[in-house]
Structure formats: C-alpha cells, structure tokens
C-alpha cells in the first residue's frame, strides 16, 4: 500500500505494509542508514527518531503510525535549532567511542532539550534512560547535553 510520509522535511511515498517498522522503511526504502538497528525490541534506543518532535523507537513504530507526522532522522537533526546545538556539543566534546548508539543518543537528547530546555541532572538521566551505550560514554553524553543546554555541570 502507498503510504505518504514527511521525512526530514521532504514528502515521500513508500509502498509498504502498514505494520512494517519505520526503521526498515527508513533504512531500506528511503536509503537513510543513520538510524541504527540495535535490539529490535525498543529497549536500546539505537533506532530513535523524532516523530512530531517526540523521541520514538523506529523498530517498534509501524509505518502507518508515522503517516501524516513529521519524521526527523539523524541525517537532518542539525536542521533543528536544538538539534544543531546537540550535534555541535557532541563534536566539541568528542562524545562517541564506537559511535553505534550515538544517532539514537543525539535524537533522544534533542527531544529532551526541546521539551526541557534547561534540564537538571535528574531530567537528563530520566530523558536518556532508554538509550544504552555499550562503550559507557554516559558521562560525556551528559556533559554534551548540559553544554547544548547552556547549563553548568
């Protein structure tokens, strides 16, 4: 079935079953490989994208649920004012180690700072709790979020 989407500010039409996960539509049908497959169960956060500004797990989001909504992936997050601040902080602080989870981390951080522009340490911990980093760069991630928000440690 033809499903209309807005991905990274562009109208797109994909031919997919309504229950196909958004992750696979992005990666396979739209050639946007920045959104990563991690666990496939919505537990690790590697596949996080923004759906109308909210962080969602693309591996668990059926494409039909994304129709008519604004989808932002890591490929375009820097076009958002908050997303640019987050990406710049990630680069300035050299956050990634292996980097596999970082797209999902950046997307979750962007959603967090959009909803809570001046987060507390507890806000950051709670907002990022669904994102796993096997390299344990959590302290650098938290520091980058604080830098992007302009709040002291």
Residue pairs with C-beta under 8 A, 6 or more apart in sequence:
1 15
1 16
1 17
1 18
2 13
2 14
2 15
3 13
3 14
3 15
3 16
3 18
3 63
3 64
3 67
4 11
4 12
4 13
4 67
4 68
5 11
5 12
5 13
5 14
5 25
5 63
5 66
5 67
5 69
5 71
6 12
6 68
6 69
6 70
6 71
7 26
7 30
7 32
7 71
7 72
7 73
8 32
8 71
8 72
8 73
8 75
8 76
8 79
9 70
9 76
9 79
12 30
14 25
14 29
14 30
14 63
15 29
16 25
16 29
16 63
17 63
18 62
18 63
18 64
19 62
19 63
19 64
20 62
20 63
21 58
21 59
21 60
21 61
21 62
21 63
22 49
22 56
22 58
22 59
22 61
22 62
22 63
22 65
22 66
22 71
23 35
23 37
23 47
23 58
23 59
23 61
25 63
25 66
26 32
26 35
26 49
26 58
26 71
26 73
27 33
27 35
27 37
32 73
32 75
34 73
34 74
34 75
34 103
35 47
35 48
35 49
35 58
35 73
35 74
35 103
35 104
36 46
36 47
36 100
36 101
36 103
36 104
37 46
37 47
37 59
38 44
38 45
38 46
38 47
38 59
38 100
38 101
38 104
38 132
39 46
39 59
40 59
41 59
41 60
42 57
42 59
42 60
43 130
43 132
44 101
44 104
44 131
44 132
45 57
45 101
45 104
45 105
45 108
45 130
45 131
45 132
46 100
46 101
46 103
46 104
46 131
46 132
47 57
47 58
47 59
47 104
48 55
48 56
48 57
48 58
48 103
48 104
48 105
48 107
48 108
48 130
48 131
49 55
49 56
49 58
49 71
49 72
49 73
49 74
49 107
50 56
50 70
50 71
50 72
50 73
50 77
50 107
50 110
50 111
51 61
51 65
51 66
51 69
51 70
51 71
52 69
52 70
53 70
53 72
53 111
53 114
53 115
54 111
55 107
55 108
55 110
55 111
55 112
55 130
57 130
72 79
72 80
72 83
72 107
73 103
73 107
74 103
74 106
74 107
77 83
77 86
77 87
77 106
77 107
77 110
78 84
78 87
80 110
80 114
82 110
82 113
82 114
82 117
82 148
83 106
83 110
85 113
85 148
85 149
86 106
86 109
86 110
86 113
86 144
86 145
86 148
87 106
88 148
89 95
89 144
89 145
89 147
89 148
90 96
90 102
90 106
90 144
92 144
92 147
93 140
93 143
93 144
93 147
94 140
95 102
95 105
95 137
95 140
95 141
95 144
96 102
96 135
96 137
97 135
97 137
98 134
98 135
100 134
101 131
101 132
101 133
101 134
101 135
104 131
105 128
105 131
105 133
105 141
108 127
108 128
108 130
108 131
109 127
109 128
109 141
109 144
109 145
109 148
111 127
112 119
112 123
112 124
112 127
112 128
112 145
113 119
113 145
113 148
113 149
115 127
116 123
116 127
117 149
118 149
118 150
118 151
119 127
119 145
119 146
119 149
119 151
121 142
124 142
124 145
124 146
125 142
128 138
128 141
128 142
128 145
133 141
143 153
146 152
146 153
